[in-house]
Amino acid sequence: MNKIKVLIVDDSAVVRQTLTLILESDPYIEVMGTAADPIFAIKKIIKEVPDVITLDIEMPRMDGLTFLRKIMSQHPIPVVVISSLTSESTETGLKALEYGAVEIITKPQLNTRQFLEESKIRICDAIKAASLARIKRKNLHTPKITVEPKYSADAVISGSQPKSMIETTDIVVAVGASTGGTDALQVFLQAMPPDVPGIVIVQHMPEHFTRSFANRLNDLCRISVKEAENGDSVLRGRALIAPGNHHMLLKRSGAKYYVEIKDGPLVNRHRPSVDVLFRSTAKYAGKNAIGVIMTGMGDDGAKGLLEMKEAGAHTIAQDEKTCVVFGMPNEAIKLGAADKILPLEHIAPVVYKR
């Protein structure tokens, strides 16, 4: 098997050295070169095209976003943004995804051993996912969509919940996604009518970034979209996105569903983990749930989707043709966890018509 050739673009010599050590610790990855800014990077790319580029955002001579935009509009190469800006200036991170970045990872912190070890896992996994991603030229002149103001059921219904466990027929939609999921979720959620059953989502993302992502989707969709907080109710017409670096579980009190936000170890190399969400959904919603697994690298969510199916839930996997990376759905399909295998644009109608 040929190694994945990576070009590291970052103006910090310490970061370039750290990333080189992290990446070359993986037997399937080779650092073919480093560059202190995009101008040097372009010269290296002319000589040898990498399989994947890691890119910082703030750099001299040409900023990372400008470089990313040029690459994606002319000669697309999978790009993983590795930048401290993903935790401080999340709008910049959203722009990077809009311009075609495959993944966004927070820079490893050298003063924390656990964070460095977890960063090693996330960075190497992101490189592998990017190397398999279907990259297309980006049309960056998409017209802006205007959505009328909307209100959730919170405006008229109190948040108090009965303590007794009683039967409920309310439907809950649980969704898991990773590489390519930001675009897939936008397509999925924009198709939803205002009265769709409550939706809970795990998208593998860095901490702090999920709030801006949720706010952006909230502006684009007819339903309400927010970053989940501990104790948030799952309501019709609302989607809750698990906060980065925290697991999210579905729980039930009486006839009402809510979410629990928890810390904990990486599960299937991720936090939040799709399997954690799906298993809790199988336990508390059972046959009243719909499970959807979307584009992404690895197998997070595959076993959880099977648990949902075995509990009586209706389960859906995104098809290979419309996935950026056909990893997570494929693993679920191989386990027999998916009742249906559908193109991305066909998933939402099946969900809201049930």
N, C-alpha and C positions, 0 to 999 in steps of 0.2 A: 504494500500500500504506500503510495506517494504521500509524503508529509505535506501538510497545509502550509504554504509559504505566506508569511505575514510581514507587512511593512509597518513599522511603528512610527507615527508622526506626533511628536511632542517636543515643545521647546525646552523642557526640563531634562537635563542630563541624568539626574537621579531617577526620574520617572522612566526614562528610556531604559536605563540599566535594570530597574526593578521589574518592568514589564518583560524585558528580555529574559531575566531569570525565571519569572513565573511561566512564561510561554514555553521556554525550552525545557522546563521540567516535565512537560507532557511529551511522550514519545511520538505523538502524531502531529506535532507542530514544530515548524522551523522558522526562526526569525531571519528573513532574507536580507534585512537591512533596517536602518533607522534614519530618521530625518528630523532636523530641528525646526523645520517649518515647511509649509506646503510647496514652496519654490524648489527646495532641495528634493522634496518628495516627487515632484513632477519629473525631475531629471532622472531619478532612480526608476520611476515607472516606465519611462521611455526605453531604458535599457532592459528591464525585466518586469513583467506585469505580475504583481502579487495575487494570491488567491483571496486575501483579505487585508484590509487596511484598518489599523487602530488609529483613531484620530482624536486629538485634543481640540477644544474649541477656541480658546484664547491663545493666539500665537502671533509672532511678529511677521511683518511683510504681507501676509495674507491670512485672514482669520479662517478658522476651520469650517464655518458655515459656507463661506464663499467657495472654498476648495471643494466641499461636499457637493454644493450645487453644480459646480462645473463638471465634476466627475459624473454625477448622475444624469445630467442632461446630454453628455457627450459620449463617454465610454464607461458605462456603469461597472463598478467593482464593489463587492460587498464591503460595507464600512461598519465597524463597531466604534461608537463614540465612547471614549474613556476619559471622563473629565470631572473635575470637582464641581463644575457648573451644574451638573445634573442634580445636585443637592442644594444649590444656592439660587440658581436662576433657571427655574424649570421651564419657563417660556422658551428659552434657548434650546432646551432639550426637545420640546415639542416641534420647534422649527427643524431640528436635525432629523427627526422622524419624518416630518413633512417632506423634506428634501431627499429622503431615501435611505437614511441610516437603518441598518437591520436591527441593531440593538443599542441600548444605552446602558453603560456600566459606570458606577461611581469609582473614582480612583482609589486604589488600596491605601489604607492608612498604615504607615510603617510602625507606628507606636503601639499598635494593638495586635497581638499575635492571632487571636481568634478572627478578627476582621481580615487580617492578611490571608489566613488560611481559607476563609469563606470567599474572599475576593479571588483567590487562585482558582477555586472551583468555578465561580461564576464567569470569570474572564475566559478560561480555557473552554468552558461549555459554549460561551457566546461565539468564540472563534469557530468552533466546530459547526455550530448552527449556521453561522454566516456563510461558511464555505459551501453549505448545501442549499442556500437560499436561491430562489429564482428571482433574479434582479432584472428589472425593466427600466428603460429610460423614463424619467419623471417629467410629466407635464406640470409645470409649476404655475400655471395660469388658470386653475380651476375657479369658476365663479363662486363667490361666497354665498352660502345658503342662509336665508333669514328665517328664523323660527319664531312664531308668536309666543308671548309669555305663557307660562303654564303654572299650575298649582298642584301640589300633591295632596293626598288625603289628609295630611297633617293639618291643613288649613281648617278643617271642619271636624276632625275626629281626634279625641284626646289620646294620648300615648299610654294611658293606663291599661294594664293587662290582667285578665283574670288569673288566679293562681292555680285553679283546678285544671287538670288535663282532660279535655273533652275532644270529641271527634271533630275533625275539620275536613272540608273538601277543597279548601283553597289550594290553588296550584302555585308551586314555586319553580322557577327556572334557574338552574345552576349552570354556569358557563366557565370553562377553563381554556386559557390560551397562553401562548408564549411568543416565539419569534414570528413576526408578521401579524401578531394579534391586534396591534393598535389599529391598523387599517381594517382588519376583519371585524373587529368590534364596532367600529364606526358604521360599516355597512349594515351589520346586524341590528344595531340599536336605532339607526335612522329609519329603518323599515317598520319599527314598532308603533302601533297605535297607542293613544293615550291611556286606554284601559287594559293594557297588557298585564298579565299576572306579574307579581313581584319577581325581580331578577337579582341574583347574587353572582358576582364575577370575581374570578382570580385571573389577573394578567401579570405575568412575571415582569416586575419593574423595580427600579431602585426606590428607596425611601424618599419621601417628599414629592416625588415625581407624579405619583398617582393622583394627587389632589388636583394639580393643574390639568392632567389628562381628563379626569372626571368633569372638571369645570368646562373644559373645551367641548366635551361630548354633550354636556347639559345645554350649551348654547346651540348645538347643531341638531338636537333631537326633539321630538314631540313629547317624549317622556322625560321625567326628572332623572338626572344622573348625579351621584355624589360619591365622594370617597367615604367609605363606611367608617362609622365610629362605634365603639362598644355600646351595645344595647339598642342600636338603630332598628326600628321596625321594618319588616319586609312588606311593602305596600304595593297595591296595584298601581301601575303607571310610574314605578320608580325602579331604578337599577342602582345597586350598591357595589362599588368596586373595592376590593380588599386593599388596605393601605400597604405600600411597599415595606418590606422587611417585617411584616406581621402576618401571622396566620389568621384566617377568618373561618369561623364555624357557623353553620345554621343551627339555631336552637328554637324550641317552641314552648310557650307558656299558655296553657289553655288552647284556644283555637288560633292564637296569633303567633306568627313567626318573628324572630329577631335574630341579630347576628352577635356573635361574641368575637372580640379581637384579642388575640393572644400572642405572646412571645413563645419561643421554643426553638429547638434545633432545626437545621435544614431538613426538610422531608423531601426525598427524591431530589436532593441537591438544590432545593428551592425553599424560600420563605418570602411570600406566601406560597403554599403548595395547593395545587388543584386537588390532589388526593384527600387532603384534610377537609376541604370544602365538600367534595363529593361524598365522602364517607359520612360526614355529619348530616348531609342532606338525605342520604339513604336511611339513616337512623331516625330522623325526626319528621321527614316528609313522606318517605316511602313511595307508595303508588301515586301520590299527589304531586310528584316532581317530574320535571323534564330536565334531562342532562344533555349538555352540548359540549363536545370537545373539539377545539379548533386548532389551527396551524401552530406548530411548535416543535422544537427539538426534544428528544428524549422520550420518557414514558410516564411523566407525571400526569396523573389523572386517569390512566388506563384502568388500573385496578379499582379505583374509586367509581368509575363509570360502570364497571361490571357489578360492583356492589349495589349501585343504584338500580341497575336492570334487575338484579336478583330480588330487590325489594319491591319490584313492581313498577318502577319508573319507566317512562318512555325515553329512549336514549338516541342521540344523533351524533354522528361524526362527520366532520367536513371532508370532502373528497380530495383526492390527490391533486387534481388539476387546478383547483383554486387555492391550495395551500402554498404559502411561501416555503415552508418546510413540512413535509409529510411525515412527521415523526410521532408526535403524541396521538393523532387520530389513527395512524397505522397500527400502533401498538394496541390501542383499544379495539380496533377491528380484528386484529389477530387473536385477541382474547375472547372474541365473540360478544363484546360489550355493547356494540352499536345495533340498535333496531334498524336504523336507516343510515345510509351514507349519501350525503347530499352536497351539491355545489353550494358555496357560501351564500349566494343570493336566494337560494331556495329554503334556507334554514328558518329564517324569521317567519315566513307565512305558515310553515308547519307548526311553529311554536305558538303563534297567537290565534290560530284557528282551532286548537285543541280544546 
